[in-house]
Amino acid sequence: MYPTIPDLAPLWALILAFGILLYVLLDGFDLGVGLLFGFAPDSAARRLIINSISPVWDGNETWLVLGATGLLAAFPLVFAILIPALYFPILLMLFGLVFRGVAFEFRQRDGENKRFWDRAFFAGSALATFSQGVVIGAFIQGFQVNGRQFSGGSFDCFTLFTVMTGAALLFGYGLLGAGWLILKTQGELQQWSRRQARTCLLGVLAAFILVSVWTPLMNADVARRWFSWPNMLYLSPVPACTVLLALAELRAIRDASSQAAGFLAAIGLFIIAYAGVAVSLWPMVIPHRYTLWQAAAAPSTQVFLLVGLAFLLPIILMYSAWSYWVFRGKVRADIGY
Amino acid sequence: MSTSALLLSRFQFAWVIGWHILLPAFTVGMASFIAFVEIRWLATRRQAYRNISEFWIKIFAVAFGMGVVTGIVMPFQFGTNWSRYADATSNVLAPLFAYEGLMAFFLEAAFLGVLLFGRRLVPAWAYTLSAIMVAVGTLFSSFWILAANSWMQTPRGYKLIDGRFFPTNWLEIIFNPSFPYRLAHTVVAFYVTTGFVVLGVGAYHLRRRTAGEEGRVMFSMALALLTVLVPLQVLLGDQQGLNTLKYQPTKLAAIEAHWDRESRAPLTLFAIPDARTESNRFAIEIPELGSLILTHDPRGVVPGLKDVPPEDRPPVAVPFFAFRLMVGIGLSMLAIIAAGWWLRARGVLYGCGWFLRTCEIASVFGFLAVIAGWTTTEVGRQPWTVYGLLRTADSVSPSLTGGDVGLSLLGYAAVYLIVYTIGFRHLLRLVRRGPGAATAASPGPSGRQGATIELLSRSTALDRATEG
């Protein structure tokens, strides 16, 4: 029926990669803000911290839904294998997101249990972040597959490696969140955010080193990709950029006049880490098993959604940007309804 | 795959969607109600409208937030517990879910931020537009999710290759035979649900004299809206019944607990359906009325459950009783509206104690009817996920053990009970506070940076007081 459809699988892989990256960056910073919230010095700081994300978190989380349904639409085989394999990390992530999502409302309306909801907001953010880190680790690690279905056990995804990536993401989102708070706050709270950013940056760099050593040791394909000639030369910008971005981040944290640079450098670090994982695995979408062509949806499905996406995505980005613009500037304590 | 994993996965899905659907059942209608009131406020500048809108926006925010987080759970269910269903149907259904995200969720999320926090940051027209956009988003969402659900009930526009569905015609997939009826019936159900909540809350404040003008405006608006929508809903329900008769005869037979195909079929008011003996016990029947209602002809032929082998039949008692509950609620709604007009004609609408009390109780009617109707249509679809083509038993993830799903179900049970208990308590508290009260205390100064410090110190003191 559609005889001349070009190969859309790589384009869809790019679109999804973009969607998931946007999710990681956007919900990453507001989950990170939720993590730092747990260490905030006093209730005035907590109020400002939460106000800095309350108008935007819902939109940020929507990218997760788009990521999940987009994956289901473009690469259904990946969805059907990955999601059951990640049964418990996803369950814990959802619980985390539920508690944290309702805490936005409940903490201001539930005076006698405010403490509980403040803790739920922190713990929910931490649980969701850790679970997402486990998901990333499990994805790199690979899955036991039989035909078109996952055939391992529901607890296979919890290994030392995935627990490490879970912990690493806590620092990663913490760094994004601290960058956001530097941008959105001033005075003492900003100083405090800079200190948090420094701690998180150390954690992130340690995680980078651990993952870079551990992954090639764990997997021969990844080792060959990175450490064979001439790949090593082509891929050398990746570690080089990482070092430069880490230095830029450090400078932004130290320089008291810098506002947005810390957030931007943290975003840069995330993009480079993301690219690193992509380089290691491309073009496999179920690592070490299926390529993106084997996992792709029917061409008609890909075209049908692409038409709408091409039209809607720019509009979404436009009005989402507008809603960020409405709440631009340093955060206020008095927004509310 | 174990049978316990299948059974528990079904319980889990029923649990998470049952709680979730209560929120859209309210927020879809409430978004439109808020948009309507905001338009009235923009046009008339009558303070009561603004007070009503601000009152409901607070309630909407809690319900919508809970709806978002319980909604995120839903697409993941398809993967975690129903991966074979996901693999088989995704080429057809996944774009519909994705379009829901693209057209609805982003729209709602972006403009909700402005609706909740931006009244003083954007011009009045942009604020009203944001309210409209949120409402439009909820309707887009209903459109796509009901298109997907309807396709599972009445699949069209596909070809089946090696047990997987491939799209052949997208218009047939989206506008499948049961979709227009289901969309109309469901959206009107959501509007009616909201209408009865507004009516009940208005009644509560009228009875306690805690909201003068606002209470009367709310109460009267809701009554007018329901006068149109509830009779309309009866007609739409009848149309959906005809549609089910045509495309899902076995489901219809289960709804009516009707075992043998026959013309001049009776209407069974009450019975205990018994699948073992393939008959009803303690049946109370009215002759020929079944054929008349279902086919609009007293001699019409009504299908029977025995038309298909036992393994293709749904559990009869669940849709049978759920359907009767839904219809019973619908009839009581009609009675309440009729009583309201009778009292209005006598000029005592706002002061009639027993009627206001009844309206307060009726504020939960819409939710009960939605759950009952949803149960009817979803359990009636069994034993299939895609009607007649893909069995529920063949849809579940093969890797799961009963222990896995038991553990996750326990988790969902605990989390939802906590969140809904507390959420419901908050909603009640907001409802009791009433419209008008909030405006007096709301901060006056506007402008981006203006008065931040003063308000900061005030809110901090408040924070300390509540934390103390």
Interface residues (C-beta under 8 A of the other chain):
Chain A: M1 S43 A44 R46 R47 S54 P55 V56 D58 G59 E61 T62 L64 V65 L66 A68 T69 G70 L72 A73 P76 L77 F79 A80 I81 L82 I83 P84 A85 L86 Y87 F88 I90 L91 L94 F95 L97 V98 F99 G101 V102 F104 E105 F106 R109 D110 G111 N113 K114 R115 R148 Q149 F150 S151 G152 G153 S154 A297 A298 S300 T301 F304 L305 G308 L309 L312 L313 I316 Y319 S320 W322 S323 V326 F327 G329 K330 R332 A333 D334 I335 G336 Y337
Chain B: E54 I57 K58 A61 V62 G65 M66 V68 V69 T70 G71 I72 V73 P75 F76 F78 G79 T80 N81 S83 R84 A86 D87 S90 N91 V92 A94 P95 F97 A98 Y99 E100 G101 L102 M103 F105 F106 L107 E108 A109 A110 F111 L112 G113 V114 L116 F117 G118 R119 L121 V122 F166 P167 T168 W170 S397 P398 S399 L400 T401 D404 S408 G411 V415 V419 I422 G423 R425 H426 R429 L430 P443 R448 Q449 A451 T452 L455 L456 S459 T460 D463 R464 T466 E467
